[in-house]
Amino acid sequence: MPPDTAVVVLASGSGRRLGRGNKALLELGGEPLLAHSMRAARAARSVGELVLVMMPEDVAALDRAWGSSPEQLGADRVVAGGEHRWLSSRAGCEAVDARWPQILVHDAARALVCPATFDAVAAAVRQRGAALAAAPVADTLKRAAADGTVAETVPREALWSAQTPQGARRDWLLEAFLRWDPALGLPTDEAMLLEAAGHPPALVPSPTDNIKITTAADLELARALLGCKASTP
């Protein structure tokens, strides 16, 4: 079937926890970290448009550090981010061309995402209206008491760790941004917005290497995983 999905890649974060500026500009496998998720999205059969959310100063830094532009990495258009993640997501989704009936949002920090994950989430959106990549929680979870001791063990059987891409039908997602009540605080992802709007997303199992690069240790792990992939015949 022809492409029916637009992807918004978020790359406007400050990277405070990593401490090296915008992590999308860091080196991973000899190229900017951003290039990996952009290439994966472009390779997905369901994807017809790619919107990058990135601050103008970081676009300039990408050119200085790598001699590259967002368009050379596969972006059809670039928009500036907002003060918070959800506002950056909203800006990117509102910039998507109206001809695409569904939109996925992906964090550039999940650089090892594969094209098949975009296609799997897009297929779930096609069937269910909203979906997200996720992984079942494997660790035993403990709820802490005020004094720092364990208050209880939390059953993990129905718990999943949310990842990206996440998305929905275009009209559902744009409506969810408009309907969000600021009194509820800051939404952490698109799935939270969709839940609040009455559109609970379907969970799509994601590969174990769809990690989010947040710390220096995460970056080293991503480099190791990328090296393993490159050495596999």
KEKE-3310 file (N, C-alpha, C; in steps of 0.2 Angstrom, whole numbers, plus 5000, padded with zeros to 4 digits):
npx = (5004:5002:5012:5005:5007:5014:5029:5035:5050:5057:5069:5074:5078:5087:5096:5101:5103:5113:5123:5130:5125:5113:5108:5106:5115:5127:5140:5138:5142:5150:5143:5130:5120:5106:5105:5102:5089:5082:5085:5080:5066:5064:5066:5055:5041:5028:5029:5027:5031:5042:5045:5055:5058:5067:5078:5083:5096:5102:5101:5110:5121:5122:5126:5138:5146:5144:5143:5131:5114:5096:5088:5097:5098:5086:5074:5058:5053:5057:5054:5053:5056:5046:5044:5042:5042:5030:5024:5034:5031:5018:5020:5027:5018:5007:5013:5013:5009:4992:4988:4991:4984:4988:4999:5015:5025:5042:5056:5071:5082:5080:5089:5092:5081:5071:5066:5056:5049:5043:5034:5026:5020:5013:5004:4996:4990:4983:4974:4968:4967:4975:4992:5007:5025:5031:5038:5036:5037:5052:5059:5057:5046:5047:5038:5042:5042:5040:5051:5061:5061:5055:5038:5029:5028:5026:5015:5020:5014:5005:5011:5020:5034:5034:5038:5045:5041:5026:5008:4994:4978:4977:4967:4963:4975:4979:4967:4969:4980:4974:4964:4970:4971:4979:4979:4982:4995:5011:5010:5018:5020:5014:5005:4999:4992:4983:4976:4970:4961:4952:4956:4963:4979:4985:4996:5012:5023:5040:5057:5071:5082:5078:5082:5082:5093:5100:5109:5127:5131:5121:5124:5136:5132:5123:5133:5140:5130:5127:5139:5139:5129:5134:5144:5138:5135)
npy = (4994:5012:5025:5032:5039:5052:5057:5064:5070:5073:5084:5094:5096:5100:5092:5090:5081:5073:5082:5088:5097:5098:5082:5076:5080:5074:5062:5047:5032:5038:5048:5061:5059:5061:5057:5044:5040:5047:5042:5029:5031:5037:5025:5017:5009:5014:5028:5044:5057:5068:5077:5088:5093:5106:5118:5134:5137:5125:5119:5127:5123:5110:5111:5117:5108:5096:5098:5097:5097:5098:5094:5086:5075:5070:5077:5084:5096:5109:5114:5125:5121:5120:5127:5116:5098:5093:5104:5106:5094:5096:5108:5102:5092:5100:5106:5096:5090:5091:5080:5068:5055:5050:5052:5050:5052:5054:5052:5059:5054:5041:5033:5020:5015:5005:5003:4994:4996:5008:5005:4995:5002:5011:5003:4998:5010:5012:5002:5003:5016:5023:5022:5015:5012:5000:4991:4976:4977:4971:4971:4968:4978:4991:5000:5015:5020:5034:5035:5030:5016:5000:5001:4993:4979:4981:4973:4967:4962:4968:4979:4991:4998:5014:5019:5027:5026:5035:5038:5043:5044:5058:5068:5064:5066:5079:5085:5080:5088:5100:5099:5096:5099:5112:5112:5099:5097:5094:5085:5069:5062:5058:5048:5050:5061:5057:5047:5055:5062:5052:5042:5028:5022:5008:4995:4992:4979:4982:4981:4976:4984:4997:5009:5023:5037:5045:5047:5047:5034:5027:5032:5026:5012:5012:5014:5003:4993:4997:4994:4980:4977:4981:4972:4960:4947)
npz = (5000:4997:5005:5020:5031:5042:5050:5064:5070:5085:5091:5099:5112:5127:5132:5146:5156:5150:5148:5137:5128:5114:5112:5100:5091:5094:5091:5084:5078:5069:5063:5065:5079:5077:5063:5063:5067:5058:5046:5048:5049:5036:5029:5031:5025:5026:5028:5022:5024:5033:5047:5055:5071:5078:5085:5078:5081:5084:5071:5064:5071:5068:5055:5056:5064:5057:5043:5037:5033:5039:5029:5021:5029:5027:5030:5027:5030:5043:5059:5073:5090:5106:5122:5131:5129:5125:5118:5108:5101:5097:5089:5078:5074:5070:5059:5049:5033:5027:5019:5025:5034:5046:5060:5067:5081:5086:5097:5094:5102:5103:5095:5089:5083:5072:5054:5054:5066:5065:5054:5061:5071:5064:5057:5067:5071:5060:5061:5074:5078:5087:5094:5101:5103:5114:5128:5138:5156:5164:5176:5194:5203:5215:5227:5235:5252:5263:5271:5264:5263:5257:5252:5246:5234:5217:5206:5191:5179:5171:5166:5156:5147:5141:5124:5109:5092:5094:5091:5081:5073:5062:5065:5078:5085:5084:5090:5103:5107:5108:5117:5129:5147:5155:5169:5173:5173:5165:5150:5147:5136:5119:5120:5133:5131:5122:5129:5138:5130:5127:5119:5120:5117:5107:5112:5105:5104:5105:5099:5109:5108:5106:5113:5124:5123:5136:5146:5148:5149:5142:5129:5127:5127:5116:5106:5107:5104:5091:5085:5086:5078:5066:5064:5062:5051)
capx = (5000:5006:5013:4999:5009:5020:5033:5038:5056:5059:5077:5074:5079:5093:5101:5103:5106:5119:5128:5134:5121:5108:5111:5105:5121:5132:5143:5136:5143:5153:5138:5126:5115:5100:5104:5100:5082:5079:5086:5075:5059:5063:5066:5049:5037:5022:5031:5028:5033:5046:5045:5060:5058:5074:5079:5087:5103:5105:5101:5116:5127:5123:5130:5145:5149:5144:5143:5125:5107:5091:5086:5101:5097:5079:5068:5054:5052:5060:5050:5056:5052:5043:5047:5042:5042:5023:5023:5038:5027:5012:5022:5028:5011:5003:5016:5012:5004:4985:4986:4993:4979:4990:5005:5019:5030:5048:5061:5078:5086:5080:5093:5093:5074:5072:5061:5050:5045:5038:5029:5022:5016:5008:4999:4992:4986:4978:4968:4965:4967:4981:4996:5014:5029:5032:5041:5034:5042:5055:5061:5053:5046:5045:5035:5045:5039:5042:5057:5066:5061:5050:5032:5026:5030:5021:5014:5022:5012:5001:5015:5024:5038:5032:5044:5042:5036:5019:5004:4987:4975:4979:4962:4963:4981:4978:4962:4971:4984:4970:4960:4974:4970:4985:4979:4984:5002:5014:5010:5025:5021:5008:5000:4996:4987:4977:4972:4965:4956:4947:4958:4969:4983:4987:5003:5015:5030:5046:5064:5075:5087:5075:5084:5083:5100:5099:5115:5133:5131:5117:5127:5141:5128:5121:5138:5141:5125:5128:5145:5137:5125:5139:5149:5134:5135)
capy = (5000:5018:5028:5036:5042:5057:5056:5070:5068:5078:5085:5101:5095:5103:5087:5092:5075:5071:5087:5090:5101:5094:5076:5075:5082:5070:5057:5040:5028:5042:5053:5064:5054:5062:5054:5037:5039:5050:5037:5023:5034:5037:5019:5014:5009:5018:5035:5048:5064:5068:5084:5088:5099:5108:5125:5136:5137:5118:5118:5130:5119:5104:5113:5118:5102:5090:5100:5094:5101:5093:5091:5081:5070:5067:5081:5088:5103:5110:5119:5126:5118:5124:5127:5109:5093:5092:5110:5104:5089:5100:5112:5097:5089:5105:5107:5090:5092:5089:5075:5062:5054:5048:5055:5047:5056:5050:5055:5058:5051:5033:5033:5014:5013:5002:5005:4990:4998:5013:5002:4991:5007:5014:4998:4998:5016:5011:4997:5005:5023:5026:5016:5017:5007:4999:4985:4974:4979:4965:4971:4968:4985:4993:5007:5018:5023:5041:5035:5027:5009:4997:5001:4987:4977:4982:4968:4970:4958:4972:4986:4992:5004:5018:5021:5030:5031:5035:5042:5042:5047:5065:5072:5062:5068:5087:5086:5079:5094:5106:5097:5095:5104:5113:5110:5092:5097:5093:5078:5067:5059:5058:5043:5053:5066:5053:5044:5060:5064:5047:5038:5025:5019:5001:4994:4988:4977:4985:4978:4978:4989:5004:5012:5031:5039:5050:5048:5045:5026:5026:5033:5020:5006:5013:5013:4995:4990:4999:4990:4973:4976:4982:4966:4954:4946)
capz = (5000:4997:5012:5023:5038:5043:5056:5067:5074:5090:5092:5101:5119:5129:5134:5152:5159:5147:5149:5131:5123:5111:5111:5093:5087:5096:5087:5085:5072:5064:5061:5071:5082:5074:5057:5063:5067:5052:5041:5049:5047:5029:5026:5033:5019:5028:5029:5016:5026:5039:5049:5061:5076:5080:5086:5073:5083:5083:5064:5063:5074:5064:5049:5058:5066:5052:5037:5035:5034:5040:5022:5018:5033:5025:5033:5022:5033:5049:5063:5079:5096:5111:5129:5134:5124:5121:5114:5102:5097:5094:5083:5073:5071:5066:5052:5044:5027:5028:5015:5028:5038:5053:5062:5072:5084:5088:5100:5091:5107:5102:5088:5086:5081:5065:5050:5055:5071:5062:5051:5065:5075:5059:5055:5073:5071:5055:5064:5081:5078:5091:5096:5103:5104:5121:5130:5145:5161:5166:5182:5199:5204:5222:5228:5241:5258:5264:5274:5260:5263:5252:5255:5243:5228:5212:5201:5184:5174:5166:5166:5150:5147:5135:5120:5103:5090:5096:5086:5080:5067:5062:5069:5085:5089:5084:5095:5109:5109:5109:5123:5135:5152:5158:5176:5174:5172:5158:5147:5146:5129:5115:5123:5139:5128:5118:5134:5141:5125:5126:5113:5123:5112:5107:5114:5100:5106:5102:5100:5115:5107:5105:5120:5124:5125:5141:5150:5145:5149:5137:5123:5126:5126:5109:5102:5107:5100:5084:5083:5085:5072:5060:5063:5061:5044)
cpx = (5004:5007:5007:5001:5015:5023:5036:5044:5057:5066:5078:5076:5086:5099:5104:5107:5113:5125:5132:5130:5116:5111:5110:5111:5127:5134:5140:5137:5146:5148:5134:5121:5108:5099:5101:5092:5079:5080:5081:5068:5059:5063:5059:5044:5030:5023:5031:5030:5037:5047:5050:5059:5064:5075:5084:5095:5106:5105:5108:5122:5128:5127:5137:5149:5150:5144:5136:5119:5102:5088:5090:5100:5090:5073:5065:5053:5055:5056:5054:5052:5049:5046:5047:5041:5035:5022:5028:5034:5021:5014:5024:5022:5007:5006:5016:5007:4998:4984:4988:4988:4981:4997:5008:5024:5036:5053:5068:5083:5085:5082:5093:5086:5075:5066:5054:5046:5040:5032:5024:5017:5011:5003:4994:4987:4981:4972:4965:4964:4972:4985:5003:5018:5031:5035:5038:5040:5045:5057:5056:5052:5044:5043:5039:5041:5042:5049:5062:5066:5055:5043:5028:5029:5025:5020:5016:5019:5008:5005:5020:5028:5036:5039:5041:5045:5030:5015:4997:4984:4976:4974:4962:4969:4981:4973:4965:4976:4979:4966:4964:4973:4976:4985:4981:4992:5005:5013:5017:5026:5014:5003:4996:4990:4981:4973:4967:4960:4951:4949:4964:4972:4984:4994:5006:5022:5035:5052:5067:5080:5085:5076:5084:5089:5099:5105:5121:5134:5127:5120:5132:5138:5126:5127:5140:5136:5125:5134:5143:5133:5129:5143:5145:5134:5128)
cpy = (5006:5021:5032:5039:5047:5056:5063:5068:5074:5078:5092:5101:5098:5098:5088:5086:5072:5076:5089:5094:5096:5088:5073:5076:5078:5065:5050:5036:5032:5047:5056:5059:5055:5058:5047:5036:5042:5045:5031:5025:5034:5030:5015:5015:5013:5025:5039:5055:5064:5075:5084:5094:5100:5115:5127:5136:5130:5116:5121:5126:5113:5105:5114:5112:5096:5092:5097:5098:5095:5090:5086:5075:5067:5071:5084:5095:5103:5115:5119:5123:5123:5124:5120:5104:5092:5098:5109:5099:5092:5104:5107:5094:5094:5107:5102:5092:5088:5082:5068:5061:5052:5051:5051:5052:5052:5054:5054:5054:5043:5032:5026:5011:5010:5004:5001:4992:5004:5010:4998:4996:5010:5009:4997:5004:5015:5006:5000:5012:5027:5020:5019:5011:5006:4992:4983:4975:4972:4965:4971:4976:4986:5000:5009:5021:5030:5041:5031:5019:5007:4997:4995:4985:4977:4976:4971:4967:4963:4979:4986:4998:5008:5020:5026:5026:5030:5039:5040:5044:5055:5069:5070:5066:5076:5089:5085:5085:5099:5105:5097:5101:5105:5112:5103:5092:5096:5086:5076:5064:5060:5053:5046:5058:5062:5050:5049:5062:5058:5042:5033:5021:5011:5000:4989:4986:4980:4981:4980:4983:4996:5008:5020:5033:5045:5052:5046:5037:5024:5026:5028:5014:5007:5012:5006:4991:4991:4995:4983:4972:4977:4976:4960:4953:4946)
cpz = (5000:5004:5014:5030:5038:5049:5058:5072:5079:5092:5094:5109:5120:5131:5141:5156:5156:5147:5143:5126:5120:5109:5103:5088:5089:5091:5089:5078:5067:5060:5066:5073:5078:5067:5057:5063:5061:5046:5042:5047:5040:5026:5027:5027:5020:5028:5023:5018:5032:5041:5055:5065:5079:5080:5081:5075:5083:5076:5062:5065:5070:5058:5050:5060:5061:5045:5033:5037:5036:5034:5020:5022:5031:5027:5027:5024:5040:5053:5070:5085:5101:5117:5132:5128:5121:5117:5107:5098:5094:5088:5077:5070:5067:5059:5047:5039:5028:5024:5019:5034:5045:5054:5068:5075:5087:5091:5096:5096:5106:5095:5085:5084:5074:5061:5052:5061:5069:5059:5055:5069:5070:5057:5061:5073:5065:5057:5070:5082:5082:5093:5098:5104:5111:5122:5137:5150:5164:5173:5188:5202:5212:5223:5235:5246:5259:5267:5270:5260:5258:5256:5252:5236:5223:5207:5194:5178:5169:5164:5159:5150:5140:5131:5114:5097:5093:5091:5086:5074:5068:5066:5076:5089:5089:5089:5102:5112:5112:5116:5129:5140:5156:5166:5178:5174:5165:5156:5146:5139:5125:5118:5129:5136:5125:5124:5137:5137:5124:5121:5116:5117:5113:5109:5108:5103:5102:5103:5106:5114:5105:5111:5119:5127:5129:5144:5145:5144:5143:5130:5122:5124:5118:5104:5101:5103:5093:5081:5082:5079:5065:5059:5062:5053:5041)
residu = (MET:PRO:PRO:ASP:THR:ALA:VAL:VAL:VAL:LEU:ALA:SER:GLY:SER:GLY:ARG:ARG:LEU:GLY:ARG:GLY:ASN:LYS:ALA:LEU:LEU:GLU:LEU:GLY:GLY:GLU:PRO:LEU:LEU:ALA:HIS:SER:MET:ARG:ALA:ALA:ARG:ALA:ALA:ARG:SER:VAL:GLY:GLU:LEU:VAL:LEU:VAL:MET:MET:PRO:GLU:ASP:VAL:ALA:ALA:LEU:ASP:ARG:ALA:TRP:GLY:SER:SER:PRO:GLU:GLN:LEU:GLY:ALA:ASP:ARG:VAL:VAL:ALA:GLY:GLY:GLU:HIS:ARG:TRP:LEU:SER:SER:ARG:ALA:GLY:CYS:GLU:ALA:VAL:ASP:ALA:ARG:TRP:PRO:GLN:ILE:LEU:VAL:HIS:ASP:ALA:ALA:ARG:ALA:LEU:VAL:CYS:PRO:ALA:THR:PHE:ASP:ALA:VAL:ALA:ALA:ALA:VAL:ARG:GLN:ARG:GLY:ALA:ALA:LEU:ALA:ALA:ALA:PRO:VAL:ALA:ASP:THR:LEU:LYS:ARG:ALA:ALA:ALA:ASP:GLY:THR:VAL:ALA:GLU:THR:VAL:PRO:ARG:GLU:ALA:LEU:TRP:SER:ALA:GLN:THR:PRO:GLN:GLY:ALA:ARG:ARG:ASP:TRP:LEU:LEU:GLU:ALA:PHE:LEU:ARG:TRP:ASP:PRO:ALA:LEU:GLY:LEU:PRO:THR:ASP:GLU:ALA:MET:LEU:LEU:GLU:ALA:ALA:GLY:HIS:PRO:PRO:ALA:LEU:VAL:PRO:SER:PRO:THR:ASP:ASN:ILE:LYS:ILE:THR:THR:ALA:ALA:ASP:LEU:GLU:LEU:ALA:ARG:ALA:LEU:LEU:GLY:CYS:LYS:ALA:SER:THR:PRO)
# end
